[in-house]
């Protein structure tokens, strides 16, 4: 009957309505979840400059690390290279002296210079280095006296009294230029070799290195010096050693 048919259809239609409502709610919830997971394009763009900046900083830091490690390797390699050959002058870089007596480190450099001079590699030996307040002698003076006692004639020794490696090499260059000389063989500790050669080249000298092999500086102290030298060389190659001296004093 008609009334009965209408009554039978009502529960079925109600189920369809409820299912439709549930499906719509699920779609709305899904869209809201997607919106939470996937920010709007303008929001994503806001984070992009930060990511680019971080990547750029990481890239620069990586390049600087590689540059420093490469420089450290060259410091080590140069210190283990002997370029002894005939030159115009042997230049000995100064180190500590005690009331006119060279320290063991300076004596090791001077002994090596004597050997090179005895081999006839240069007619002149340039001693370098200043003094500290209260010292009666400079490193250059103590070095010259030490060389004379070991057979190097006084007229074969030139003294310059710089207070830094750069100043000592600049003064040595000036003295040599008065004699039209420019080829030098640099004597110092191995860890020091690369920097003094590069400073000399910056000053216009034709420079070679012959590091001493008897320095009392050993073990971990050598590595510490190599690290400092690598930092100085890495920066000096970029801005120039003259400029570096002005900054660091």
FIZA-630186 format. One record per atom (N, C-alpha, C): atom name; y, z, x. Coordinates in steps of 0.02 Angstrom, whole numbers. Layout:
BEGIN
R  atome       v       w       u
R     CA       Y       Z       X
...
% end
This chain:
BEGIN
R  atome       v       w       u
R      N     -59       0      42
R     CA       0       0       0
R      C      61       0      44
R      N     119     -18      14
R     CA     179     -29      53
R      C     204      34      85
R      N     204      87      48
R     CA     229     151      76
R      C     184     174     131
R      N     119     167     122
R     CA      71     188     173
R      C      78     147     236
R      N      91      80     229
R     CA      98      37     287
R      C     158      57     328
R      N     212      72     294
R     CA     273      93     330
R      C     261     157     366
R      N     224     202     333
R     CA     209     267     365
R      C     166     259     426
R      N     116     210     422
R     CA      72     199     480
R      C     109     168     539
R      N     161     127     527
R     CA     196      92     581
R      C     244     137     619
R      N     268     189     588
R     CA     320     231     620
R      C     299     263     685
R      N     240     293     692
R     CA     220     323     757
R      C     216     271     812
R      N     190     211     797
R     CA     184     160     848
R      C     252     137     874
R      N     297     126     825
R     CA     365     106     846
R      C     399     160     885
R      N     388     223     867
R     CA     419     279     904
R      C     394     281     976
R      N     331     265     986
R     CA     303     265    1055
R      C     336     211    1097
R      N     346     152    1065
R     CA     378      98    1102
R      C     449     116    1122
R      N     484     149    1076
R     CA     553     169    1091
R      C     555     219    1148
R      N     509     268    1145
R     CA     507     318    1199
R      C     490     286    1266
R      N     443     237    1265
R     CA     424     203    1328
R      C     482     163    1355
R      N     520     132    1308
R     CA     577      93    1330
R      C     630     137    1362
R      N     641     195    1331
R     CA     690     242    1358
R      C     668     267    1427
R      N     603     282    1434
R     CA     578     305    1498
R      C     585     254    1553
R      N     571     191    1534
R     CA     577     137    1583
R      C     649     129    1605
R      N     696     134    1558
R     CA     767     128    1575
R      C     789     184    1621
R      N     765     244    1605
R     CA     783     302    1647
R      C     757     293    1718
R      N     696     267    1723
R     CA     666     256    1789
R      C     705     204    1828
R      N     728     151    1793
R     CA     768     100    1827
R      C     834     128    1852
R      N     865     170    1811
R     CA     929     200    1831
R      C     918     246    1891
R      N     866     287    1888
R     CA     851     332    1944
R      C     836     293    2007
R      N     800     236    2000
R     CA     785     195    2058
R      C     847     166    2090
R      N     893     142    2046
R     CA     955     114    2073
R      C     997     167    2109
R      N     999     227    2080
R     CA    1037     282    2112
R      C    1007     299    2180
R      N     939     300    2183
R     CA     906     316    2248
R      C     921     262    2299
R      N     920     198    2276
R     CA     936     143    2322
R      C    1007     148    2348
R      N    1052     167    2304
R     CA    1122     173    2325
R      C    1130     228    2377
R      N    1091     283    2368
R     CA    1094     337    2417
R      C    1066     316    2484
R      N    1011     277    2481
R     CA     979     255    2543
R      C    1019     200    2578
R      N    1050     157    2542
R     CA    1084      98    2570
R      C    1159     103    2557
R      N    1198     129    2607
R     CA    1270     137    2597
R      C    1303      70    2583
R      N    1360      74    2553
R     CA    1399      14    2540
R      C    1417     -20    2605
R      N    1429     -85    2604
R     CA    1446    -121    2666
R      C    1505     -92    2703
R      N    1556     -69    2667
R     CA    1614     -42    2702
R      C    1597      22    2738
R      N    1549      63    2710
R     CA    1528     124    2743
R      C    1490     108    2807
R      N    1445      57    2804
R     CA    1409      37    2863
R      C    1456      12    2917
R      N    1507     -25    2899
R     CA    1556     -50    2947
R      C    1592       7    2981
R      N    1603      62    2945
R     CA    1638     118    2975
R      C    1600     150    3032
R      N    1534     147    3032
R     CA    1494     177    3086
R      C    1485     129    3145
R      N    1495      64    3136
R     CA    1481      15    3188
R      C    1524      25    3251
R      N    1590      36    3247
R     CA    1629      46    3308
R      C    1604     105    3350
R      N    1582     158    3318
R     CA    1556     215    3354
R      C    1493     198    3393
R      N    1448     160    3361
R     CA    1387     139    3396
R      C    1403      94    3455
R      N    1450      48    3445
R     CA    1468       2    3499
R      C    1498      41    3558
R      N    1541      90    3542
R     CA    1572     130    3596
R      C    1520     169    3635
R      N    1471     198    3599
R     CA    1419     236    3634
R      C    1377     191    3678
R      N    1361     132    3653
R     CA    1322      85    3693
R      C    1361      62    3754
R      N    1426      51    3745
R     CA    1467      30    3802
R      C    1471      84    3855
R      N    1479     147    3834
R     CA    1481     202    3882
R      C    1415     208    3919
R      N    1359     202    3882
R     CA    1293     206    3914
R      C    1283     149    3964
R      N    1308      90    3946
R     CA    1301      32    3991
R      C    1341      42    4055
R      N    1404      66    4048
R     CA    1446      78    4107
R      C    1416     132    4151
R      N    1391     186    4119
R     CA    1360     240    4158
R      C    1299     215    4196
R      N    1260     172    4165
R     CA    1202     144    4199
R      C    1221     101    4258
R      N    1273      60    4249
R     CA    1296      17    4304
R      C    1323      59    4362
R      N    1360     112    4346
R     CA    1386     155    4399
R      C    1330     190    4437
R      N    1279     211    4401
R     CA    1222     243    4433
R      C    1186     195    4481
R      N    1178     134    4458
R     CA    1146      83    4501
R      C    1189      69    4563
R      N    1254      64    4552
R     CA    1301      51    4608
R      C    1298     108    4659
R      N    1297     170    4635
R     CA    1295     227    4681
R      C    1229     229    4719
R      N    1173     217    4684
R     CA    1109     219    4718
R      C    1103     162    4770
R      N    1130     104    4753
R     CA    1130      49    4802
R      C    1171      66    4863
R      N    1229      98    4852
R     CA    1272     119    4908
R      C    1237     172    4950
R      N    1203     218    4918
R     CA    1166     270    4954
R      C    1112     238    4999
R      N    1079     187    4973
R     CA    1029     153    5013
R      C    1060     119    5074
R      N    1119      88    5064
R     CA    1152      54    5120
R      C    1176     105    5172
R      N    1198     164    5149
R     CA    1216     218    5196
R      C    1157     235    5240
R      N    1099     244    5208
R     CA    1038     262    5245
R      C    1018     206    5292
R      N    1018     144    5268
R     CA     996      87    5309
R      C    1042      76    5369
R      N    1107      81    5357
R     CA    1155      71    5412
R      C    1147     126    5465
R      N    1135     187    5442
R     CA    1125     242    5489
R      C    1064     234    5533
R      N    1017     194    5510
R     CA     956     182    5549
R      C     957     114    5583
R      N    1017      86    5592
R     CA    1025      22    5625
R      C    1067      32    5688
R      N    1045       4    5743
R     CA    1082       8    5806
R      C    1107     -63    5823
R      N    1173     -72    5821
R     CA    1202    -137    5835
R      C    1233    -141    5905
R      N    1207    -100    5951
R     CA    1235     -98    6019
R      C    1237    -168    6050
R      N    1294    -186    6079
R     CA    1305    -251    6110
R      C    1369    -248    6151
R      N    1382    -295    6194
R     CA    1445    -295    6232
R      C    1506    -299    6186
R      N    1553    -255    6198
R     CA    1614    -252    6158
R      C    1673    -236    6203
R      N    1732    -230    6173
R     CA    1792    -213    6211
R      C    1797    -138    6225
R      N    1772     -98    6177
R     CA    1778     -25    6185
R      C    1725      10    6144
R      N    1704      67    6169
R     CA    1660     113    6132
R      C    1706     166    6101
R      N    1701     177    6036
R     CA    1743     226    6002
R      C    1698     283    5977
R      N    1713     343    6001
R     CA    1673     402    5982
R      C    1712     442    5929
R      N    1684     450    5871
R     CA    1716     489    5819
R      C    1709     564    5834
R      N    1764     600    5825
R     CA    1765     670    5843
R      C    1726     715    5796
R      N    1712     775    5820
R     CA    1681     829    5781
R      C    1707     894    5811
R      N    1681     950    5789
R     CA    1708    1015    5809
R      C    1704    1025    5885
R      N    1753    1060    5911
R     CA    1753    1083    5981
R      C    1775    1156    5982
R      N    1751    1192    6031
R     CA    1766    1263    6036
R      C    1800    1278    6102
R      N    1867    1284    6099
R     CA    1908    1298    6158
R      C    1893    1250    6215
R      N    1890    1186    6199
R     CA    1879    1134    6249
R      C    1807    1115    6260
R      N    1761    1151    6228
R     CA    1690    1136    6237
R      C    1664    1101    6174
R      N    1638    1040    6180
R     CA    1613    1005    6120
R      C    1557    1043    6086
R      N    1557    1041    6020
R     CA    1502    1070    5982
R      C    1439    1029    5995
R      N    1380    1056    5979
R     CA    1318    1017    5989
R      C    1320     949    5954
R      N    1351     946    5896
R     CA    1356     882    5860
R      C    1399     832    5898
R      N    1457     855    5922
R     CA    1501     811    5961
R      C    1469     792    6027
R      N    1435     840    6060
R     CA    1402     825    6124
R      C    1349     771    6116
R      N    1313     772    6060
R     CA    1262     721    6048
R      C    1294     652    6043
R      N    1351     648    6012
R     CA    1386     584    6007
R      C    1410     561    6076
R      N    1437     608    6114
R     CA    1464     591    6180
R      C    1408     572    6229
R      N    1351     605    6226
R     CA    1295     586    6269
R      C    1273     514    6255
R      N    1273     496    6191
R     CA    1254     427    6174
R      C    1307     378    6199
R      N    1370     397    6195
R     CA    1424     353    6221
R      C    1417     343    6296
R      N    1398     396    6332
R     CA    1388     390    6404
R      C    1332     340    6419
R      N    1278     344    6381
R     CA    1223     297    6391
R      C    1246     225    6379
R      N    1284     214    6327
R     CA    1309     147    6312
R      C    1356     122    6367
R      N    1399     167    6392
R     CA    1445     148    6446
R      C    1407     132    6510
R      N    1355     171    6524
R     CA    1315     159    6584
R      C    1277      93    6580
R      N    1264      71    6520
R     CA    1231       6    6511
R      C    1280     -52    6520
R      N    1344     -36    6530
R     CA    1394     -87    6541
R      C    1415    -124    6478
R      N    1409     -91    6420
R     CA    1425    -126    6358
R      C    1500    -128    6344
R      N    1540     -87    6378
R     CA    1612     -88    6367
R      C    1647     -56    6427
R      N    1707     -81    6444
R     CA    1744     -52    6500
R      C    1784      10    6481
R      N    1792      22    6414
R     CA    1832      79    6391
R      C    1792     122    6342
R      N    1808     187    6343
R     CA    1782     233    6292
R      C    1841     267    6260
R      N    1846     262    6194
R     CA    1900     294    6157
R      C    1874     358    6125
R      N    1906     414    6142
R     CA    1887     478    6110
R      C    1939     493    6056
R      N    1915     523    6002
R     CA    1958     532    5944
R      C    1954     605    5919
R      N    2003     623    5878
R     CA    2001     687    5844
R      C    2058     733    5863
R      N    2085     767    5813
R     CA    2140     814    5824
R      C    2115     885    5834
R      N    2155     933    5812
R     CA    2135    1003    5818
R      C    2158    1041    5757
R      N    2135    1103    5752
R     CA    2156    1146    5698
R      C    2209    1194    5723
R      N    2248    1223    5677
R     CA    2299    1271    5699
R      C    2269    1326    5742
R      N    2299    1338    5800
R     CA    2276    1389    5845
R      C    2231    1364    5900
R      N    2205    1302    5893
R     CA    2163    1273    5946
R      C    2205    1253    6006
R      N    2180    1266    6066
R     CA    2215    1245    6126
R      C    2201    1173    6145
R      N    2145    1147    6121
R     CA    2125    1079    6139
R      C    2111    1038    6075
R      N    2119     974    6082
R     CA    2099     928    6028
R      C    2027     906    6040
R      N    1997     878    5989
R     CA    1930     850    5996
R      C    1930     793    6047
R      N    1984     754    6046
R     CA    1989     698    6094
R      C    1992     723    6166
R      N    2030     777    6177
R     CA    2035     805    6245
R      C    1969     834    6268
R      N    1937     873    6225
R     CA    1873     903    6243
R      C    1821     848    6257
R      N    1824     794    6219
R     CA    1778     738    6229
R      C    1791     703    6295
R      N    1854     693    6311
R     CA    1872     659    6374
R      C    1848     699    6434
R      N    1858     764    6432
R     CA    1837     808    6487
R      C    1761     805    6495
R      N    1726     805    6439
R     CA    1652     802    6439
R      C    1629     736    6470
R      N    1661     681    6452
R     CA    1642     615    6479
R      C    1655     611    6554
R      N    1712     636    6575
R     CA    1729     634    6647
R      C    1677     673    6687
R      N    1655     729    6661
R     CA    1605     770    6696
R      C    1538     734    6701
R      N    1528     682    6662
R     CA    1466     644    6663
R      C    1475     574    6692
R      N    1529     565    6729
R     CA    1536     505    6769
R      C    1579     450    6741
R      N    1608     459    6682
R     CA    1653     408    6656
R      C    1723     419    6686
R      N    1751     370    6721
R     CA    1816     379    6754
R      C    1872     393    6703
R      N    1920     432    6724
R     CA    1976     449    6679
R      C    2014     388    6656
R      N    2019     337    6701
R     CA    2057     277    6681
R      C    2017     231    6635
R      N    1954     250    6620
R     CA    1914     212    6572
R      C    1913     247    6504
R      N    1951     301    6497
R     CA    1951     340    6435
R      C    2020     337    6402
R      N    2020     324    6338
R     CA    2081     323    6298
R      C    2074     377    6244
R      N    2125     419    6238
R     CA    2123     474    6189
R      C    2170     459    6130
R      N    2145     470    6070
R     CA    2187     466    6009
R      C    2170     527    5966
R      N    2221     554    5935
R     CA    2212     620    5903
R      C    2224     617    5827
R      N    2182     582    5792
R     CA    2186     580    5719
R      C    2150     638    5687
R      N    2174     660    5630
R     CA    2143     716    5595
R      C    2092     696    5542
R      N    2085     631    5531
R     CA    2033     605    5487
R      C    2001     545    5520
R      N    1944     525    5496
R     CA    1912     465    5524
R      C    1958     405    5517
R      N    1991     399    5460
R     CA    2035     341    5450
R      C    2093     343    5500
R      N    2125     400    5508
R     CA    2181     405    5555
R      C    2158     392    5627
R      N    2100     420    5645
R     CA    2075     410    5713
R      C    2062     337    5727
R      N    2032     302    5680
R     CA    2017     232    5689
R      C    2080     189    5688
R      N    2128     208    5648
R     CA    2192     172    5646
R      C    2228     179    5714
R      N    2229     240    5741
R     CA    2261     250    5806
R      C    2223     215    5862
R      N    2157     215    5857
R     CA    2117     179    5907
R      C    2133     104    5904
R      N    2138      77    5843
R     CA    2156       7    5836
R      C    2223      -8    5868
R      N    2272      36    5855
R     CA    2339      24    5883
R      C    2338      24    5959
R      N    2300      70    5988
R     CA    2294      73    6061
R      C    2260      10    6089
R      N    2209     -12    6056
R     CA    2172     -70    6080
R      C    2213    -134    6072
R      N    2253    -138    6020
R     CA    2294    -198    6010
R      C    2346    -207    6065
R      N    2368    -152    6095
R     CA    2416    -158    6151
R      C    2383    -192    6211
R      N    2316    -195    6211
R     CA    2279    -227    6265
R      C    2245    -291    6241
R      N    2263    -313    6181
R     CA    2233    -373    6151
R      C    2157    -366    6144
R      N    2135    -307    6123
R     CA    2064    -293    6112
R      C    2051    -279    6039
R      N    1991    -297    6015
R     CA    1975    -286    5944
R      C    1902    -272    5930
R      N    1858    -286    5977
R     CA    1787    -277    5965
R      C    1766    -206    5986
R      N    1739    -168    5939
R     CA    1722     -98    5954
R      C    1650     -82    5934
R      N    1622     -35    5971
R     CA    1556      -7    5955
R      C    1567      66    5936
R      N    1553      82    5874
R     CA    1568     148    5847
R      C    1509     196    5856
R      N    1524     256    5881
R     CA    1472     306    5892
R      C    1487     367    5849
R      N    1438     387    5809
R     CA    1444     447    5767
R      C    1375     466    5744
R      N    1370     510    5694
R     CA    1305     527    5664
R      C    1283     469    5619
R      N    1218     462    5608
R     CA    1194     407    5567
R      C    1224     404    5497
R      N    1231     461    5464
R     CA    1257     461    5396
R      C    1330     437    5393
R      N    1365     439    5448
R     CA    1436     422    5452
R      C    1447     348    5467
R      N    1394     313    5488
R     CA    1402     246    5516
R      C    1432     195    5469
R      N    1408     192    5407
R     CA    1432     140    5361
R      C    1506     148    5347
R      N    1527     209    5332
R     CA    1598     218    5314
R      C    1645     201    5372
R      N    1629     224    5433
R     CA    1675     210    5488
R      C    1675     135    5505
R      N    1619     101    5495
R     CA    1619      29    5507
R      C    1663      -6    5455
R      N    1658      14    5392
R     CA    1697     -18    5340
R      C    1772      -2    5348
R      N    1788      59    5368
R     CA    1858      76    5381
R      C    1885      32    5438
R      N    1846      26    5491
R     CA    1867     -15    5549
R      C    1879     -87    5528
R      N    1835    -113    5487
R     CA    1843    -182    5464
R      C    1905    -188    5420
R      N    1918    -138    5379
R     CA    1978    -139    5337
R      C    2041    -139    5381
R      N    2037    -106    5439
R     CA    2093    -102    5485
R      C    2100    -164    5529
R      N    2054    -210    5522
R     CA    2058    -273    5559
R      C    2019    -275    5624
R      N    1977    -225    5636
R     CA    1935    -225    5697
R      C    1870    -261    5683
R      N    1841    -288    5736
R     CA    1773    -315    5733
R      C    1727    -258    5754
R      N    1693    -229    5706
R     CA    1659    -165    5718
R      C    1584    -170    5712
R      N    1550    -134    5758
R     CA    1478    -125    5757
R      C    1464     -50    5764
R      N    1404     -30    5745
R     CA    1387      41    5748
R      C    1326      53    5792
R      N    1328     110    5827
R     CA    1270     132    5867
R      C    1266     208    5859
R      N    1234     231    5806
R     CA    1232     303    5792
R      C    1189     341    5844
R      N    1209     403    5856
R     CA    1169     446    5899
R      C    1103     463    5865
R      N    1051     473    5905
R     CA     985     492    5877
R      C     968     565    5894
R      N    1016     600    5923
R     CA    1001     669    5945
R      C    1046     720    5910
R      N    1075     702    5854
R     CA    1119     748    5818
R      C    1080     810    5794
R      N    1111     868    5798
R     CA    1078     928    5773
R      C    1077     932    5696
R      N    1112     887    5663
R     CA    1112     886    5590
R      C    1046     856    5567
R      N    1006     896    5532
R     CA     938     875    5514
R      C     921     891    5442
R      N     865     864    5419
R     CA     836     883    5355
R      C     881     874    5296
R      N     883     928    5254
R     CA     923     925    5193
R      C     997     916    5206
R      N    1020     940    5263
R     CA    1092     931    5279
R      C    1109     857    5285
R      N    1064     818    5313
R     CA    1076     746    5319
R      C    1083     714    5250
R      N    1037     732    5205
R     CA    1039     702    5138
R      C    1103     722    5101
R      N    1125     784    5109
R     CA    1187     806    5078
R      C    1246     765    5105
R      N    1248     755    5171
R     CA    1301     714    5200
R      C    1297     642    5176
R      N    1236     616    5169
R     CA    1228     547    5145
R      C    1254     540    5073
R      N    1242     590    5032
R     CA    1268     588    4963
R      C    1344     585    4963
R      N    1375     627    5004
R     CA    1449     628    5007
R      C    1475     562    5035
R      N    1442     537    5087
R     CA    1463     473    5116
R      C    1457     416    5065
R      N    1402     416    5027
R     CA    1392     364    4977
R      C    1447     366    4925
R      N    1467     426    4904
R     CA    1521     432    4855
R      C    1586     404    4884
R      N    1601     422    4947
R     CA    1662     398    4979
R      C    1662     323    4989
R      N    1605     296    5010
R     CA    1601     224    5021
R      C    1606     187    4954
R      N    1571     212    4903
R     CA    1571     178    4838
R      C    1643     173    4811
R      N    1680     227    4817
R     CA    1749     227    4792
R      C    1795     187    4839
R      N    1785     194    4904
R     CA    1827     158    4952
R      C    1820      83    4947
R      N    1762      60    4930
R     CA    1751     -12    4923
R      C    1790     -40    4864
R      N    1804       3    4814
R     CA    1839     -20    4754
R      C    1915     -16    4763
R      N    1939      41    4788
R     CA    2011      51    4791
R      C    2040      45    4861
R      N    1997      40    4912
R     CA    2020      36    4981
R      C    2020     106    5013
R      N    2001     109    5076
R     CA    1996     174    5110
R      C    2064     205    5124
R      N    2114     164    5132
R     CA    2182     190    5141
R      C    2204     226    5078
R      N    2194     194    5021
R     CA    2212     224    4957
R      C    2170     287    4944
R      N    2107     285    4961
R     CA    2063     343    4952
R      C    2088     403    4992
R      N    2111     390    5054
R     CA    2138     444    5095
R      C    2201     474    5064
R      N    2243     432    5034
R     CA    2303     457    5001
R      C    2286     501    4942
R      N    2232     485    4907
R     CA    2213     524    4848
R      C    2180     590    4868
R      N    2134     586    4917
R     CA    2096     646    4935
R      C    2129     688    4988
R      N    2177     658    5025
R     CA    2209     695    5079
R      C    2165     700    5139
% end
